[in-house]
Amino acid sequence: MKTAFVLLFLCNLAGIAVCDARKKEIPDRYVLCLCLPTVFAAAVSHDPSIASRLLGGLCVSGLLLLITLAVPGAFGGGDVKLAAAGGLYLGLKQVLVSAVVAFFLGGLYSVGLLAAKKGGRKTSIAFGPFLCAGMAAGALWGNRLADWYIHSSFF
């Protein structure tokens, strides 16, 4: 059953990533579709817990919102809503992994644009595809990546 929810989540992410890459826009109806696997998964499984899901929904979306308030235009409203919906599905641990992967991939892409002289410091990019890639990584390998990081760090 969990595999079906993950596949539905991943299919929705793929659609959102393509839409944002093409139009630099994430329609609300796409984000709402992303909430469907969350409702079903939460109803049949308590892993992650409801508390973890709520914290996951608030954590990364709150960070994106704060950055957007501090630097207007840094992220769009669709990115914030996508992070909230993804966090509700993934839970806190997996959404934190997702955010790290998303920022890493977005940073690599931006460095590539700068190196190729196809963009400057003010060039806007769609962050949704990177957020979707991060969430896909979080859904598939998030727990393992988080555990690996915790056990291999200097704590």
C-alpha positions as CSV (number, residue, x, y, z in Angstrom):
1,M,0.0,0.0,0.0
2,K,2.8,2.4,0.9
3,T,4.3,1.9,-2.6
4,A,1.1,3.1,-4.2
5,F,1.2,6.3,-2.2
6,V,4.8,6.9,-3.0
7,L,4.1,6.4,-6.7
8,L,1.2,8.8,-6.6
9,F,3.3,11.3,-4.8
10,L,6.1,11.0,-7.3
11,C,3.8,11.3,-10.3
12,N,2.3,14.5,-8.9
13,L,5.8,15.8,-8.3
14,A,6.8,15.1,-11.9
15,G,3.8,17.0,-13.2
16,I,4.6,20.0,-10.9
17,A,8.2,20.0,-11.9
18,V,7.4,20.1,-15.6
19,C,4.8,22.8,-15.2
20,D,7.1,25.0,-13.1
21,A,10.1,24.5,-15.5
22,R,8.0,25.5,-18.5
23,K,5.9,28.3,-17.0
24,K,7.6,29.3,-13.7
25,E,4.3,28.7,-12.1
26,I,2.8,26.0,-9.8
27,P,-1.0,26.0,-10.0
28,D,-2.8,25.5,-6.7
29,R,-4.7,22.6,-8.1
30,Y,-1.4,20.7,-8.6
31,V,-0.5,21.3,-5.0
32,L,-3.9,20.1,-3.9
33,C,-3.4,16.9,-5.9
34,L,-0.2,16.4,-4.0
35,C,-2.2,16.4,-0.8
36,L,-4.2,13.3,-1.9
37,P,-1.5,10.8,-1.1
38,T,-0.9,12.6,2.2
39,V,-4.5,12.1,3.4
40,F,-4.6,8.5,2.4
41,A,-1.2,7.7,3.8
42,A,-1.9,9.4,7.1
43,A,-5.2,7.4,7.4
44,V,-3.6,4.0,7.0
45,S,-0.1,4.5,8.5
46,H,1.3,6.4,11.5
47,D,4.8,6.5,10.0
48,P,5.6,9.4,9.9
49,S,3.5,10.5,12.9
50,I,1.0,13.3,12.6
51,A,3.2,15.5,14.6
52,S,6.1,14.9,12.2
53,R,3.9,15.5,9.2
54,L,2.7,18.8,10.7
55,L,6.3,19.9,11.6
56,G,7.4,18.8,8.1
57,G,4.7,20.9,6.5
58,L,5.7,24.0,8.5
59,C,9.5,23.7,8.6
60,V,10.7,24.1,5.0
61,S,7.7,26.2,3.9
62,G,8.2,28.5,6.8
63,L,11.9,28.9,5.8
64,L,11.0,29.7,2.2
65,L,8.3,32.1,3.4
66,L,10.8,33.9,5.7
67,I,13.4,34.1,2.9
68,T,10.7,35.5,0.5
69,L,9.6,38.1,3.1
70,A,13.3,39.2,3.6
71,V,14.1,39.1,-0.1
72,P,11.0,39.7,-2.2
73,G,10.8,37.5,-5.3
74,A,13.3,35.0,-3.9
75,F,10.7,32.2,-4.1
76,G,7.1,32.2,-5.4
77,G,4.0,31.4,-3.5
78,G,3.8,28.1,-5.3
79,D,7.2,27.0,-3.9
80,V,6.0,27.8,-0.4
81,K,2.8,25.8,-0.8
82,L,4.6,23.0,-2.5
83,A,7.1,22.8,0.4
84,A,4.1,22.7,2.8
85,A,2.3,20.0,0.9
86,G,5.4,17.9,0.5
87,G,6.3,18.3,4.1
88,L,2.9,17.1,5.2
89,Y,3.4,13.9,3.2
90,L,7.1,13.3,4.0
91,G,7.3,14.3,7.6
92,L,10.1,16.3,9.3
93,K,13.1,14.1,8.8
94,Q,12.5,13.4,5.1
95,V,11.5,17.0,4.2
96,L,14.7,18.3,5.8
97,V,16.7,15.9,3.5
98,S,14.5,17.1,0.6
99,A,15.4,20.7,1.3
100,V,19.1,20.0,1.5
101,V,18.9,18.1,-1.8
102,A,16.8,20.9,-3.4
103,F,19.1,23.7,-2.4
104,F,22.2,21.7,-3.5
105,L,20.7,20.9,-6.9
106,G,19.4,24.5,-7.4
107,G,22.8,25.8,-6.4
108,L,24.6,23.5,-8.8
109,Y,22.3,24.6,-11.6
110,S,22.9,28.3,-10.8
111,V,26.6,27.9,-10.7
112,G,26.4,26.2,-14.1
113,L,24.4,29.2,-15.5
114,L,27.0,31.6,-14.1
115,A,29.9,29.5,-15.4
116,A,28.4,29.3,-18.9
117,K,27.6,33.0,-18.8
118,K,23.9,32.3,-19.4
119,G,22.8,34.1,-16.3
120,G,23.9,36.6,-13.7
121,R,23.3,37.0,-10.0
122,K,19.8,38.4,-10.6
123,T,18.7,35.7,-13.0
124,S,15.6,34.0,-11.8
125,I,15.1,30.3,-12.1
126,A,12.2,28.0,-11.3
127,F,12.9,26.4,-7.9
128,G,10.0,24.0,-8.1
129,P,11.8,21.4,-10.2
130,F,14.6,21.3,-7.6
131,L,12.2,21.1,-4.8
132,C,10.4,18.2,-6.5
133,A,13.7,16.4,-7.1
134,G,14.5,16.9,-3.5
135,M,11.1,15.6,-2.4
136,A,11.5,12.6,-4.6
137,A,14.9,11.8,-3.1
138,G,13.3,12.4,0.4
139,A,10.4,10.0,-0.4
140,L,12.7,7.3,-1.8
141,W,15.9,7.6,0.3
142,G,15.2,10.2,3.0
143,N,15.4,8.1,6.1
144,R,18.6,6.4,4.9
145,L,20.2,9.7,3.9
146,A,19.3,11.3,7.2
147,D,20.6,8.3,9.2
148,W,23.8,8.3,7.1
149,Y,24.4,12.0,7.7
150,I,23.7,11.8,11.4
151,H,26.0,8.8,11.9
152,S,28.8,10.1,9.7
153,S,28.9,13.6,11.1
154,F,31.1,14.9,13.8
155,F,28.4,14.9,16.5
